[in-house]
Amino acid sequence: MPASTYLSVDESFARLHRAGWSIGETGGATVWVVIGTNGENMIFAEGKTQAEACYRATLQAEVVGMLAKRRDEPGCARHCADCHHAGSRKYPRGKSE
C-alpha cells in the first residue's frame, strides 16, 4: 500500500488511545514495530515505516472491535465534544438533542 494511504501516525495513535489501548513502538532502519494491549487483547504490528506499522495496529484493533472512530467521523466522541464545546448548527452553544 502506498505510504500516502496510511493514516498519520498521530491519528493512528489517537484512535488507539481513545479506544483504551496502551501503545509502545520502536523502529530501526528496516522495520517499525507497534505493540499494544487494552487489558484483554494484544496487538503486534510491523511495517517498513512508522506510519505503516501504526496503521496495521489500527487494523488489528478494528478486527477485535476496539478502535475509536476518526475524529472527523460522525458519532466520534471527540467530534461531538468539539461540536458541543464550540457550538454548531446541530448543537448550538453546547446544547444537545
Contacts in CASP RR format, 6 or more apart in sequence:
PFRMAT RR
TARGET T0000
AUTHOR 0000-0000-0000
METHOD contacts of the structure
MODEL  1
MPASTYLSVDESFARLHRAGWSIGETGGATVWVVIGTNGENMIFAEGKTQ
AEACYRATLQAEVVGMLAKRRDEPGCARHCADCHHAGSRKYPRGKSE
1 52 0 8 1.000
3 49 0 8 1.000
3 51 0 8 1.000
3 52 0 8 1.000
6 12 0 8 1.000
6 49 0 8 1.000
6 51 0 8 1.000
6 52 0 8 1.000
6 54 0 8 1.000
6 55 0 8 1.000
7 15 0 8 1.000
7 51 0 8 1.000
7 54 0 8 1.000
7 55 0 8 1.000
7 58 0 8 1.000
7 70 0 8 1.000
8 51 0 8 1.000
9 50 0 8 1.000
9 51 0 8 1.000
9 54 0 8 1.000
11 70 0 8 1.000
11 71 0 8 1.000
12 51 0 8 1.000
12 54 0 8 1.000
12 55 0 8 1.000
12 57 0 8 1.000
12 58 0 8 1.000
13 23 0 8 1.000
13 54 0 8 1.000
14 68 0 8 1.000
14 71 0 8 1.000
15 58 0 8 1.000
15 61 0 8 1.000
15 67 0 8 1.000
15 68 0 8 1.000
15 69 0 8 1.000
15 70 0 8 1.000
16 23 0 8 1.000
16 36 0 8 1.000
16 57 0 8 1.000
16 58 0 8 1.000
16 61 0 8 1.000
16 67 0 8 1.000
16 68 0 8 1.000
17 23 0 8 1.000
18 68 0 8 1.000
18 77 0 8 1.000
18 78 0 8 1.000
19 38 0 8 1.000
19 61 0 8 1.000
19 66 0 8 1.000
19 67 0 8 1.000
19 68 0 8 1.000
20 38 0 8 1.000
20 66 0 8 1.000
21 36 0 8 1.000
21 37 0 8 1.000
21 38 0 8 1.000
21 43 0 8 1.000
21 61 0 8 1.000
21 66 0 8 1.000
22 36 0 8 1.000
22 37 0 8 1.000
22 38 0 8 1.000
23 34 0 8 1.000
23 35 0 8 1.000
23 36 0 8 1.000
23 57 0 8 1.000
24 34 0 8 1.000
24 35 0 8 1.000
24 36 0 8 1.000
25 32 0 8 1.000
25 33 0 8 1.000
25 34 0 8 1.000
25 35 0 8 1.000
25 50 0 8 1.000
25 53 0 8 1.000
25 54 0 8 1.000
26 32 0 8 1.000
26 33 0 8 1.000
27 33 0 8 1.000
27 50 0 8 1.000
27 53 0 8 1.000
30 48 0 8 1.000
31 46 0 8 1.000
31 47 0 8 1.000
31 48 0 8 1.000
31 53 0 8 1.000
32 46 0 8 1.000
32 47 0 8 1.000
32 48 0 8 1.000
32 49 0 8 1.000
32 50 0 8 1.000
32 52 0 8 1.000
32 53 0 8 1.000
32 54 0 8 1.000
33 44 0 8 1.000
33 45 0 8 1.000
33 46 0 8 1.000
33 47 0 8 1.000
33 53 0 8 1.000
34 43 0 8 1.000
34 44 0 8 1.000
34 45 0 8 1.000
34 46 0 8 1.000
34 53 0 8 1.000
34 54 0 8 1.000
34 56 0 8 1.000
34 57 0 8 1.000
35 42 0 8 1.000
35 43 0 8 1.000
35 44 0 8 1.000
35 45 0 8 1.000
36 42 0 8 1.000
36 43 0 8 1.000
36 44 0 8 1.000
36 57 0 8 1.000
37 43 0 8 1.000
38 61 0 8 1.000
38 66 0 8 1.000
41 61 0 8 1.000
41 64 0 8 1.000
41 66 0 8 1.000
43 57 0 8 1.000
43 60 0 8 1.000
43 61 0 8 1.000
44 60 0 8 1.000
45 53 0 8 1.000
45 54 0 8 1.000
45 56 0 8 1.000
45 57 0 8 1.000
45 59 0 8 1.000
45 60 0 8 1.000
46 53 0 8 1.000
46 56 0 8 1.000
47 53 0 8 1.000
47 56 0 8 1.000
58 67 0 8 1.000
61 67 0 8 1.000
68 76 0 8 1.000
68 77 0 8 1.000
68 78 0 8 1.000
69 75 0 8 1.000
69 76 0 8 1.000
69 79 0 8 1.000
70 76 0 8 1.000
71 78 0 8 1.000
71 79 0 8 1.000
71 82 0 8 1.000
72 79 0 8 1.000
73 79 0 8 1.000
80 91 0 8 1.000
83 90 0 8 1.000
83 91 0 8 1.000
83 94 0 8 1.000
84 91 0 8 1.000
84 94 0 8 1.000
84 96 0 8 1.000
85 94 0 8 1.000
87 93 0 8 1.000
87 94 0 8 1.000
90 97 0 8 1.000
91 97 0 8 1.000
END
